[in-house]
Amino acid sequence: MEQRGCGAWRERRQWVAFMVALLLLWSRASAQIRYSTSEELKEGTVVGNIAKDLGIDLTTLTERGFRIVSSSTEPLFQVNQNDGILYVNRKIDREEVCERSSVCLINLKTVLENPLEIHYVAVEVLDVNDHSPSFPEKEKRLEIFESALPGARFQLQAARDPDRGPFSVQQYKLSHNDHFRLEVKDRGEDGKMPFLVLHKPLDREAVRSHKLLLTAVDGGKPPRSGTLEISVDVLDVNDNTPLFTKDEYTVRLTENAPLGTMVIRVNATDLDSGLNGDIIYSFGNDVNSRLRKLFNLDTVTGEITVTGQIDFEEKDSYLIDIQASDQGSVPLTTDKSVKIKIVDFNDNAPEIEVTLFSKAIPEDSKPGTTVALISVNDLDSGLNGKVTCSVLEDIPFKLMPSLQDNMYSVITKSPLDREKQSEYDLTIFATDAGQLSLSSVKTVRVVVSDVNDNSPEFSLSPYNLYVSENNDPGGSVFSVSASDRDINENALISYHIIRDSGDETKWASFLNIHSENGNILALKSFDFETLKTFQFQVVATDSGTPSLSTNVTVNVFILDQNDNAPVILYPVSTNGSAEGVEEIPRNVNAGHLVTKVRAYDADIGYNGWLLFSLQEVTDHSLFALDRYTGQIRTLRSFTETDEAEHKLVILVKDNGNVSLSATATVIIKVVEPKEAFAASDVKSSVKDEEENSVTFYLIITLGSVSTLFLISIIVLIVMQCSKPTDYSSKYLQDTNNDGTLCHSIQYRSGDKRYMLVGPRMSIGSTIVPGSNGNTLVIPEHRRASGEVRSNSLWRYCVANISVCFGSKLLLKIIMWLCRLSTIFSRNS
């Protein structure tokens, strides 16, 4: 039973399997649909309606999940579940899908579920001419010797076209060329094979390479094509000699070009290639060693460079032979000459040559006198050798061009003066006319010789000579000096004193002068008290031819020395001794003037300024002596015990450096008042008579003095008018109110007026140094010549008188006259 059950099962299974297989076979047979479509269609293009062609109800497509089964994530086709239309899902490239098949068929499987239905759809993709023929290479390079014979064949690569059938490569075309032609061989399924055939001999020197264009054309409408560029390089054979690019090489080179400067680059070409066309350069066999030192030739580049010093003045051009050779197995050579012209560079400064006519030119030479000749030379040429000369403008010389080129003469253009400038540095400038001009400078010293055209000149005019009295005879007292702006003999000076018979120069006989150095010697001793001033003239003469001379006035002033002792004028006794007796009453009060000692000194200044002092006195408490006036006065009243007679010895001395002195003795007798009255009566009567005579004399004296004073003023005015700038020496001698005689000597030296005065100096005077204290400078305010001369004369007169007498002129004259009368009366 089990065996029966198993057999039945087996029968049913086989029946099911048979039915399924039969169903499948029926479904496949019934569902095989074939469509055709072209490649390269856009997405969404309808291929066919599967549902309609299979007879499937459209309403069940969505429910049964109608779809295409594909293993690709992006299938080429898709079906629309709504209407069962088959459409292109993405762009189809037949050459990509069916690369090696002549017929491109794509099988699709569609499925319906519930119940399951499977349908197969075949889609044939039709080819379109969407590809052009292409060669494996864009460019093909062939190398062919120019010696190749015509008929030589060269195989080319065939073009490929992914399209099939009539859209594949159908023919080849070759661009027009005289040297090559194209042959095509058909190889069946392998396509057509092109060959390049040499039709005409090649010449590399004519055409080094040939450019050919091979075109492959398919059978499409319109046809597509692809091209191949064929470069045929013609290989060289050494059949050409080198050729220079120029028939003649000429170059200009500036002299003094720096080392390494490129002069020129020669260039030769060889139509051959490789070693056959590689050129090397070299000097010709005739190029000497000197040129090889000056120039260098680069064997590769053909550059000629400077290797030595190029000097136009040495040689102005060079001719160099150059060889160009290729490097073939049998080298070919070509010769060429290079001409180098040297261009002059302004590298030579002008040379100046000076020829002086004499070592020195006299200063009295006239303008236009030739001093020297100048020759200028420049080794350069053209403008570089054209020279102009000039000199400084601030010298009395100028250049005059001569008829001959580059020759000049130096002449004077203005008068010369050796004393202003004895030498001139004549600087000559020579400049050429080059673009970068060069110049030379030469200095020539021109010496101006002396001519005796200057007189001697004294250092002062006039000279003021101060000689102390009591000088040593034969000693030098002064020296005059003159100079001459000339030189040598023209400046050699000799001196002499003008001597004539006139009174003004008679004192010059006591002087002598050294003819060479101008030292003045005094032949005698001068006495100030006898001679106070005089003048003479000295002549200075040079030794030129003719000689020139100059005079100068020398004013001599004798300076006082303390050589006179004081002289007692009062008291003086009958026998001439300095002794006197004075009587005074005993009842006089203190301060009573007993008497006055008067003295005189012939010297002036401090030498004549007297001082009084008590050398002896019996009683110092009774009497006192005034130091300056010599007045003796009582210090107190007399007493009963005082002696009746007193002796006073007065010392009178001057103020010289070595003072001199004199003494006077005054005996004072003290008498009783009665005796004094009796004596006074006698004296009064005598005195009345004397006073009458003195009064008469005083009137006469006053009238005379007034007349003389007016005459003096008139004379001074006349002298001032005749001598506006110089005053002769005038002397005044008088006594002062102190009993000491006053001496004054006025004179003028230069811009100052001097006065030699006695012991009393006027207010405002100053002591001149070197005058031993005897010379005073009187202040004077000089005025212009246009001022009124009367004021100057008046001030001059007043100043001369006031030096001794002070400001109260008239009063002092009266006092002087009174005291003079007293002296006369006492002496009588």
C-alpha positions in Angstrom: 0.0 0.0 0.0 2.8 2.2 0.8 4.3 1.4 -2.6 1.0 2.3 -4.2 0.9 5.6 -2.3 4.4 6.4 -3.3 3.8 5.6 -6.9 0.7 7.8 -7.0 2.6 10.7 -5.4 5.3 10.3 -8.0 2.8 10.4 -10.8 1.1 13.6 -9.5 4.5 15.3 -9.0 5.5 14.5 -12.5 2.2 15.8 -13.8 2.5 19.0 -11.9 6.0 19.5 -13.2 4.8 18.8 -16.7 2.0 21.3 -16.4 4.3 24.0 -15.0 6.9 23.5 -17.7 4.1 23.5 -20.3 2.8 26.7 -18.8 6.1 28.3 -18.8 6.8 27.4 -22.3 3.5 28.8 -23.3 4.0 32.0 -21.4 7.4 32.5 -23.0 6.2 31.8 -26.4 3.2 33.9 -25.9 5.0 36.8 -24.2 8.1 37.3 -26.5 7.7 40.8 -28.0 10.4 42.7 -30.0 10.9 46.4 -30.4 13.5 48.5 -32.1 14.8 52.0 -31.2 17.7 54.2 -32.1 20.6 55.0 -29.8 21.1 58.4 -28.4 17.4 59.1 -27.8 16.3 61.3 -25.1 15.1 60.1 -21.7 11.3 59.3 -21.7 11.2 58.4 -25.4 8.4 55.8 -26.0 9.6 52.4 -27.3 6.2 50.5 -27.2 3.1 49.6 -25.2 3.8 46.3 -23.7 0.3 45.9 -22.0 -1.5 46.6 -25.2 0.7 44.2 -27.2 0.3 41.5 -24.6 -3.4 42.1 -24.1 -3.1 42.8 -20.3 -5.9 44.6 -18.7 -4.7 48.1 -17.9 -6.8 48.4 -14.7 -4.9 45.5 -13.1 -1.4 46.7 -13.9 -1.0 48.7 -10.7 -2.6 46.2 -8.5 -0.5 43.3 -9.9 2.7 45.4 -9.7 3.7 45.4 -13.3 7.4 46.1 -13.6 10.7 45.3 -15.3 13.1 43.1 -13.4 16.7 44.3 -13.8 19.8 43.9 -11.8 21.0 47.4 -12.7 20.2 50.3 -10.4 19.6 52.5 -13.5 18.1 50.2 -16.2 18.0 51.4 -19.8 14.2 51.1 -20.0 11.3 51.5 -17.6 7.6 50.6 -17.9 4.7 52.9 -16.8 2.4 50.9 -14.4 -0.5 53.1 -15.3 -0.6 52.5 -19.1 2.1 49.7 -19.7 4.2 52.0 -22.0 7.9 51.1 -22.3 10.1 54.2 -22.5 13.8 55.0 -22.4 15.0 55.5 -18.9 18.5 56.9 -19.8 20.4 57.8 -22.9 21.6 54.7 -24.7 25.1 54.4 -26.4 25.0 51.4 -28.7 28.8 51.3 -28.8 28.9 51.1 -25.1 26.1 48.5 -24.7 27.0 46.3 -27.6 30.7 47.0 -28.2 31.6 44.0 -30.3 28.2 42.9 -31.7 27.0 43.7 -35.1 23.3 43.5 -33.9 22.6 45.1 -30.6 19.7 43.3 -28.9 18.6 44.1 -25.3 16.3 41.5 -23.5 13.9 42.8 -20.9 11.9 40.7 -18.3 8.5 42.0 -17.1 6.6 40.5 -14.2 2.9 40.6 -13.1 2.0 39.2 -9.7 -1.2 37.6 -8.4 -1.2 35.6 -10.6 2.4 35.5 -11.6 3.0 36.3 -15.2 6.4 36.8 -16.9 6.8 38.3 -20.2 10.0 38.9 -22.2 10.6 41.9 -24.4 13.5 42.3 -26.8 14.6 45.8 -27.8 17.0 46.1 -30.7 19.1 49.3 -30.5 19.7 50.6 -34.0 23.1 52.2 -34.8 23.4 55.9 -35.8 26.5 57.6 -37.1 27.4 59.3 -33.9 31.1 58.6 -33.9 33.8 59.9 -36.2 36.8 57.9 -37.3 39.9 58.5 -35.1 43.5 57.6 -35.3 45.4 56.1 -32.4 47.7 59.2 -32.4 47.0 62.8 -33.2 50.4 63.2 -34.9 52.7 60.9 -36.6 56.4 61.8 -37.0 58.5 60.1 -39.7 62.3 60.5 -40.3 63.5 60.0 -43.9 67.0 60.7 -45.1 67.2 63.1 -47.9 69.0 60.5 -49.9 66.0 58.1 -49.9 64.9 56.9 -53.4 61.4 57.5 -54.9 59.0 54.5 -54.3 59.9 53.9 -50.7 56.8 52.9 -48.7 56.0 53.8 -45.1 53.1 52.1 -43.3 50.7 54.3 -41.4 48.3 53.3 -38.6 44.6 52.7 -39.6 41.8 54.8 -38.2 39.1 53.2 -36.0 35.3 53.9 -36.0 33.1 52.5 -33.2 30.1 52.6 -35.6 29.4 49.5 -37.6 28.6 48.7 -41.2 28.3 51.6 -43.5 29.0 54.0 -40.7 32.6 52.6 -40.3 35.7 53.9 -42.1 35.2 53.7 -45.8 38.1 55.6 -47.3 41.4 57.6 -46.7 42.5 60.9 -48.2 46.0 62.5 -48.2 46.5 66.3 -48.5 48.2 67.5 -51.6 52.0 67.1 -51.6 54.6 66.9 -54.4 56.8 64.4 -52.6 54.3 61.8 -51.3 51.2 59.8 -52.4 48.8 57.5 -50.5 48.1 53.8 -51.1 45.3 51.9 -49.2 45.1 48.2 -48.8 41.8 46.5 -47.8 42.2 43.7 -45.2 38.6 42.6 -44.8 37.3 42.6 -41.3 40.6 44.3 -40.2 39.6 47.3 -42.2 41.6 49.3 -44.7 45.4 50.0 -44.1 47.0 53.3 -45.4 50.6 53.4 -46.8 52.7 56.6 -47.5 54.8 56.3 -50.7 57.8 58.6 -51.6 57.0 60.0 -55.0 59.8 62.6 -55.5 63.4 62.9 -54.0 63.7 64.9 -50.8 66.1 67.9 -50.2 66.5 68.8 -46.6 68.2 72.2 -47.4 65.1 73.1 -49.5 62.4 71.7 -47.1 63.5 70.3 -43.8 60.2 68.8 -43.0 56.9 68.0 -44.7 53.5 68.4 -43.0 50.9 66.0 -44.3 47.2 65.5 -43.3 45.7 62.0 -43.6 41.9 62.0 -43.4 39.7 58.9 -42.7 36.0 59.2 -43.8 33.1 56.9 -42.8 29.9 56.1 -44.8 27.4 58.2 -42.9 25.2 60.8 -44.4 26.6 63.3 -43.8 29.9 61.5 -43.4 32.1 61.9 -40.4 35.9 62.1 -40.6 39.1 62.0 -38.5 42.5 63.3 -39.3 46.1 62.4 -38.6 48.9 65.0 -38.9 52.0 63.4 -40.4 55.4 65.2 -39.9 58.1 64.0 -42.2 61.5 65.1 -41.0 64.1 65.0 -43.7 67.4 63.7 -42.2 70.5 65.6 -43.2 73.4 64.6 -45.3 76.5 66.8 -45.2 76.2 68.3 -48.6 76.2 72.1 -47.8 79.1 74.4 -46.8 78.5 77.1 -44.1 77.4 80.5 -45.3 77.8 83.8 -43.4 74.7 85.9 -43.0 76.4 89.0 -44.3 78.5 89.6 -47.3 80.6 92.1 -45.4 81.1 92.7 -41.7 81.9 96.3 -40.7 81.7 97.6 -37.1 82.6 100.8 -35.2 84.3 100.4 -31.9 85.0 103.2 -29.4 88.6 103.4 -28.3 89.3 102.6 -24.6 86.4 100.1 -24.7 86.4 98.1 -21.5 87.8 94.6 -21.6 85.1 92.1 -22.4 83.2 94.5 -24.6 81.5 92.7 -27.5 82.6 94.2 -30.8 80.4 92.2 -33.1 78.8 88.7 -33.5 79.5 87.0 -36.8 76.9 84.4 -37.8 77.3 81.6 -40.3 74.5 79.1 -41.2 74.7 75.6 -42.6 71.7 74.1 -44.3 72.7 70.7 -43.0 71.7 69.5 -39.5 73.4 67.8 -36.6 77.1 67.8 -36.7 76.9 68.6 -40.4 75.3 71.9 -39.4 77.1 72.7 -36.2 79.5 75.5 -36.9 82.6 76.5 -35.0 84.4 79.8 -35.6 88.1 80.6 -35.6 90.6 83.3 -36.6 92.1 83.0 -40.0 95.6 81.7 -40.4 96.8 85.2 -41.4 95.7 86.9 -38.1 98.8 87.9 -36.2 99.5 87.5 -32.5 99.0 91.2 -31.8 95.4 91.1 -33.1 94.8 87.9 -31.1 95.9 89.8 -27.9 93.5 92.7 -28.7 90.5 90.6 -29.6 89.0 87.2 -28.7 86.7 85.1 -30.9 84.1 82.8 -29.2 84.2 79.5 -31.2 80.6 78.7 -30.5 78.7 82.0 -30.6 81.0 83.9 -33.0 81.3 86.9 -30.6 84.4 89.0 -31.0 85.2 90.7 -27.7 87.9 93.2 -26.6 90.8 91.7 -24.6 93.4 94.5 -25.0 93.7 98.3 -24.9 92.2 99.9 -28.0 93.9 103.2 -28.8 92.7 105.3 -31.7 95.9 107.3 -31.7 97.8 104.1 -32.3 95.7 102.6 -35.0 92.3 103.7 -36.3 91.1 100.4 -38.0 91.6 96.6 -37.9 90.9 93.8 -40.5 90.3 90.3 -39.1 89.8 87.1 -41.0 87.2 84.7 -39.6 86.6 81.0 -40.6 83.3 79.1 -40.1 83.5 75.3 -40.3 80.9 72.6 -39.8 81.6 69.4 -37.8 80.7 66.8 -40.4 82.9 63.8 -41.0 84.5 65.8 -43.8 84.2 69.4 -42.5 83.4 72.2 -44.9 84.9 75.7 -44.3 84.0 79.3 -45.3 86.2 82.5 -44.8 85.0 86.0 -44.1 86.7 89.3 -43.1 85.6 91.6 -40.3 86.6 95.3 -40.5 86.7 97.1 -37.2 86.8 100.9 -37.4 88.0 102.6 -34.2 86.0 105.6 -33.1 88.0 108.3 -31.5 87.1 108.9 -27.8 88.0 112.1 -26.1 90.6 110.5 -23.9 93.5 112.9 -24.4 93.5 116.2 -22.6 95.1 119.2 -24.4 98.8 119.7 -23.8 99.9 123.3 -23.1 103.4 124.6 -23.9 104.4 128.1 -22.8 107.4 130.0 -24.0 108.2 133.1 -22.0 110.0 136.0 -23.7 111.9 137.1 -20.6 112.1 136.3 -16.9 110.5 139.5 -16.0 108.4 142.2 -17.6 109.0 145.9 -16.6 106.1 147.5 -14.8 106.1 150.4 -17.2 105.3 148.2 -20.1 102.6 149.5 -22.4 99.3 147.6 -22.9 99.7 145.2 -25.8 103.2 144.1 -24.9 103.8 140.4 -25.7 104.7 138.4 -22.6 104.7 134.8 -23.8 103.7 132.4 -26.6 101.4 129.5 -25.9 101.2 126.3 -28.1 98.3 123.8 -27.5 98.2 120.3 -28.8 95.5 117.5 -28.6 96.2 114.0 -29.8 92.5 113.4 -30.4 90.9 114.1 -33.8 87.9 116.1 -35.0 86.0 118.0 -32.4 87.9 116.1 -29.7 91.1 117.7 -30.9 89.7 121.2 -31.4 91.0 123.3 -28.5 90.1 126.7 -27.1 92.2 128.6 -24.6 91.4 131.2 -22.0 92.8 132.9 -18.9 91.4 134.4 -15.7 89.6 137.7 -16.2 90.9 139.5 -13.1 94.5 139.8 -14.2 96.0 142.4 -16.6 96.8 139.9 -19.3 94.8 138.4 -22.2 95.2 135.8 -24.9 95.4 136.8 -28.6 95.0 133.9 -31.1 97.6 133.8 -33.9 97.2 132.9 -37.5 98.5 129.4 -36.9 96.0 127.0 -35.3 96.3 126.3 -31.6 98.8 129.2 -31.1 98.2 132.1 -28.8 100.2 135.1 -27.5 99.9 136.5 -24.0 99.8 140.3 -24.0 99.2 142.9 -21.4 95.8 144.5 -21.4 96.3 147.2 -18.7 99.1 149.0 -17.0 101.2 147.1 -14.4 102.2 148.2 -11.0 104.8 146.2 -9.3 104.1 147.9 -6.0 100.6 146.5 -6.0 101.4 143.1 -7.3 104.9 141.9 -8.2 104.0 138.5 -9.5 101.1 137.0 -11.4 100.2 133.4 -11.6 98.9 133.3 -15.2 96.5 130.3 -15.2 95.8 129.1 -18.8 92.8 126.9 -19.4 92.7 124.7 -22.5 89.4 122.9 -23.3 88.6 120.7 -26.3 85.3 120.6 -28.0 84.5 116.9 -27.3 81.1 115.8 -26.1 82.7 115.0 -22.8 85.2 117.8 -23.0 88.6 117.5 -21.4 90.6 120.4 -20.2 94.1 121.2 -19.0 95.4 123.9 -16.7 98.8 125.3 -16.6 100.1 128.1 -14.4 102.9 130.3 -15.5 104.4 132.8 -13.1 104.9 136.3 -14.7 107.3 138.5 -12.7 107.0 142.2 -12.9 110.3 144.0 -12.7 110.7 147.2 -10.8 111.0 150.7 -12.2 111.9 153.7 -10.1 108.4 155.2 -10.1 107.9 155.8 -6.3 109.5 158.5 -4.2 110.6 157.6 -0.6 107.9 158.0 2.0 108.6 159.0 5.6 106.8 157.1 8.3 105.6 160.4 9.8 105.2 163.9 8.6 106.1 166.0 10.3 108.4 164.5 12.9 108.3 165.8 16.5 111.6 165.5 18.2 111.9 165.9 21.9 115.4 166.5 23.2 116.2 166.9 26.9 118.4 169.9 27.6 122.0 169.3 28.7 122.2 166.4 26.3 125.6 164.8 25.6 127.2 166.4 22.4 127.7 163.8 19.7 125.0 161.5 20.9 122.0 160.2 18.9 118.9 162.0 19.8 116.4 160.8 17.2 115.9 158.7 14.1 113.9 159.3 10.9 112.9 156.5 8.7 111.7 156.5 5.1 110.6 153.6 2.9 110.4 153.2 -0.8 107.9 150.9 -2.4 110.4 150.1 -5.1 113.1 147.5 -4.7 116.8 147.0 -5.0 118.7 150.2 -6.1 115.4 152.0 -6.5 114.6 151.5 -2.8 118.1 152.3 -1.5 117.6 155.5 0.5 120.1 158.1 1.8 119.4 160.9 4.1 120.7 164.5 4.5 119.7 167.7 6.3 118.9 170.9 4.3 121.2 173.6 5.4 120.9 177.2 4.3 121.7 180.6 5.7 118.2 181.4 7.0 117.5 182.1 10.6 114.9 179.3 10.7 117.5 176.6 9.9 120.5 178.0 11.6 120.1 175.6 14.5 120.3 172.7 12.0 124.0 173.3 11.9 124.2 171.8 15.3 122.7 168.5 14.0 124.0 165.8 11.8 122.3 162.8 10.2 123.6 159.4 9.3 123.1 159.1 5.5 122.2 155.4 5.7 120.0 154.8 8.7 118.6 158.3 9.4 120.0 158.6 13.0 120.2 162.2 14.0 123.2 163.3 16.2 123.3 166.5 18.3 126.6 168.2 18.0 126.1 170.5 21.0 124.2 170.5 24.3 120.9 172.4 24.3 119.7 174.7 27.0 115.9 174.9 27.5 116.2 178.3 29.1 117.9 179.6 26.0 116.2 177.6 23.2 112.9 175.9 23.5 112.0 174.8 20.0 113.2 174.9 16.4 112.7 173.0 13.1 114.7 171.7 10.2 114.1 169.5 7.1 115.5 166.1 6.2 115.7 164.9 2.6 115.4 161.2 1.7 116.7 160.3 -1.7 116.6 156.9 -3.5 119.4 155.5 -5.7 117.3 155.0 -8.8 118.0 156.5 -12.2 116.8 159.2 -12.2 116.6 159.4 -8.4 113.5 160.6 -6.5 113.5 162.4 -3.2 111.1 163.5 -0.4 111.4 166.2 2.3 110.1 166.0 5.8 110.0 168.7 8.5 111.3 167.8 12.0 110.1 169.9 14.9 112.5 169.9 17.7 111.3 170.6 21.2 113.8 171.0 24.0 112.6 169.4 27.2 113.4 171.0 30.5 115.7 169.4 33.1 116.1 170.4 36.7 119.3 172.3 36.2 118.4 175.6 38.0 118.3 176.0 41.7 115.6 178.3 43.2 116.6 182.0 43.5 115.4 184.0 46.5 113.7 187.2 45.5 112.7 188.3 49.0 114.2 188.9 51.4 117.4 190.2 49.8 119.9 192.3 51.8 121.9 195.1 50.5 124.9 193.0 50.1 122.9 190.5 48.0 122.5 187.7 50.6 119.1 186.1 51.2 118.6 187.7 54.6 116.1 190.2 55.9 114.8 191.8 59.1 111.1 192.2 60.0 109.7 194.2 63.0 106.3 193.5 64.4 104.5 194.9 67.5 104.3 192.6 70.5 100.6 193.0 70.7 99.7 191.4 67.4 97.2 188.6 67.4 97.5 185.0 66.2 97.5 184.7 62.4 99.2 188.0 61.8 101.1 188.0 58.5 104.7 188.7 59.3 106.2 188.6 55.8 106.3 186.4 52.7 109.3 184.7 51.3 109.4 184.9 47.5 111.5 182.7 45.2 112.0 182.0 41.5 113.1 178.9 39.6 114.1 179.2 35.9 112.9 175.6 35.3 109.3 174.8 34.5 106.8 172.2 35.5 107.6 170.2 38.5 111.2 171.3 38.2 110.0 174.9 38.9 107.4 174.1 41.4 108.7 175.4 44.7 108.0 174.3 48.2 108.8 176.2 51.5 109.8 174.7 54.8 111.3 175.9 58.1 114.8 174.6 58.5 115.5 176.6 61.7 113.2 178.4 64.1 113.9 179.7 67.6 110.3 179.0 68.8 108.1 176.6 66.9 105.0 177.7 68.9 105.2 181.3 67.6 105.6 181.2 63.9 104.3 179.0 61.0 105.3 178.9 57.4 102.8 178.1 54.5 104.3 175.2 52.4 103.1 176.6 49.1 102.9 180.4 49.4 106.0 181.1 51.7 103.9 183.3 54.1 105.1 183.6 57.7 102.3 184.1 60.2 102.1 184.1 64.0 100.6 181.1 65.7 99.7 183.0 68.9 100.0 186.3 70.7 103.4 187.3 72.2 103.9 187.1 76.0 106.2 189.0 78.3 108.5 186.1 78.5 108.9 185.7 74.7 112.2 186.9 73.3 112.4 190.1 71.4 114.3 188.6 68.4 113.7 185.4 66.5 115.6 183.9 63.6 113.9 181.8 61.0 115.8 179.9 58.3 113.5 178.9 55.4 114.4 176.2 52.9 113.1 176.6 49.4 113.4 173.5 47.1 111.9 172.5 43.7 110.2 169.2 42.8 112.6 167.8 40.3 113.7 164.2 40.5 116.9 165.5 42.0 115.6 168.5 43.8 117.6 171.7 44.1 117.2 174.2 47.0 118.1 177.6 48.4 117.8 179.1 51.9 116.6 182.5 53.2 117.1 183.9 56.6 114.4 186.1 58.2 115.1 187.9 61.5 111.9 188.9 63.3 112.2 191.6 65.9 109.4 192.1 68.4 109.1 195.8 69.5 106.8 197.6 71.8 103.8 199.3 70.3 105.1 202.8 70.8 108.3 202.1 68.9 106.2 200.4 66.4 104.0 203.4 66.0 107.0 205.7 65.6 108.5 203.4 63.1 105.2 203.2 61.4 104.9 207.0 61.2 108.3 207.2 59.6 107.4 204.4 57.3 104.0 205.8 56.6 105.4 209.1 55.4 107.9 207.2 53.3 105.1 204.9 52.3 102.8 207.8 51.2 105.5 209.0 48.9 106.1 205.5 47.7 102.4 204.9 47.3 102.1 208.0 45.2 104.9 206.9 43.0 103.6 203.3 42.9 100.2 204.5 42.0 101.6 206.5 39.1 103.6 203.5 38.0 100.6 201.3 38.4 98.5 203.4 36.2 101.2 203.5 33.5 101.7 199.7 33.9 98.0 199.0 33.6 97.6 201.1 30.5 100.6 199.4 28.9 99.4 195.9 29.8 96.0 196.7 28.4 97.5 198.1 25.2 99.8 195.1 24.8 96.9 192.7 25.5 94.8 194.2 22.7 97.8 194.3 20.3 98.5 190.6 21.2 94.9 189.6 20.4 95.0 191.4 17.1 98.3 189.8 16.2 97.0 186.4 17.0 93.9 186.9 14.9 96.1 187.9 11.9 98.3 184.9 12.5 95.4 182.6 12.7 94.0 183.9 9.4 97.3 183.4 7.7 98.0 180.0 9.4 94.7 178.3 9.9 96.0 175.0 11.1 99.3 175.8 12.7 100.4 178.1 15.5 104.0 179.1 16.2 105.2 178.9 19.7 104.5 181.8 22.0 105.9 182.2 25.4 104.5 183.9 28.4 106.5 184.6 31.5 104.9 186.0 34.6 104.8 185.6 38.4 101.9 184.0 40.2 100.1 185.2 43.3 102.1 182.7 45.4 105.4 184.4 44.8 106.6 181.8 42.3 107.2 182.7 38.7 105.1 180.9 36.2 106.6 179.8 32.9 104.5 178.5 30.0 105.4 177.5 26.5 102.7 176.6 24.0 103.2 174.7 20.8 101.3 172.4 18.4 102.3 168.9 17.3 99.9 167.1 15.0 96.4 167.2 16.3 97.4 168.2 19.9 98.5 171.5 21.5 101.1 171.3 24.2 102.1 173.7 27.0 105.2 173.6 29.1 104.2 175.2 32.4 105.7 176.2 35.6 104.8 175.1 39.1 101.1 175.9 39.0 99.1 173.9 36.3 95.9 175.2 34.9 92.7 173.3 35.5 91.9 170.8 32.7 95.5 170.2 31.6 97.0 166.8 31.4 100.6 165.6 31.6 102.1 164.1 28.4 104.1 160.9 29.1 107.8 161.2 28.4 107.9 164.9 29.0 109.4 164.8 32.5 106.2 166.2 33.8 106.8 169.6 32.1 104.5 169.2 29.1 100.7 169.6 29.4 98.1 168.8 26.8 95.5 171.5 26.5 92.1 170.1 25.6 90.9 171.3 22.3 87.7 170.6 20.5 88.6 170.7 16.8 85.9 172.1 14.5 85.2 171.9 10.8 86.8 174.5 8.5 83.4 176.1 7.9 83.0 177.3 11.5 83.6 180.9 12.6 87.4 181.4 13.2 86.9 184.3 15.6 85.5 181.9 18.2 88.5 179.6 17.8 90.9 182.5 18.1 89.2 183.9 21.1 89.2 180.5 22.8 92.8 180.0 21.8 93.9 183.4 23.2 91.9 182.8 26.4 93.3 179.3 26.8 96.9 180.5 26.3 96.5 183.2 28.9 94.4 181.2 31.4 97.0 178.4 31.6 99.1 180.6 33.9 96.6 183.1 35.3 93.4 181.1 35.9 89.9 182.3 35.3 90.1 185.6 37.1 92.4 187.2 34.6 92.1 190.9 35.4 92.2 190.5 39.1 95.4 188.4 38.9 97.0 191.0 36.6 96.2 193.7 39.1 97.6 191.6 42.0 100.7 190.8 40.0 101.3 194.5 39.3 100.7 195.4 43.0 103.2 192.9 44.1 105.7 193.9 41.5 105.4 197.5 42.7 106.0 196.2 46.3 109.1 194.3 45.2 110.5 197.4 43.4 109.8 199.6 46.4 111.6 197.1 48.8 114.6 196.8 46.5 114.8 200.5 46.2 
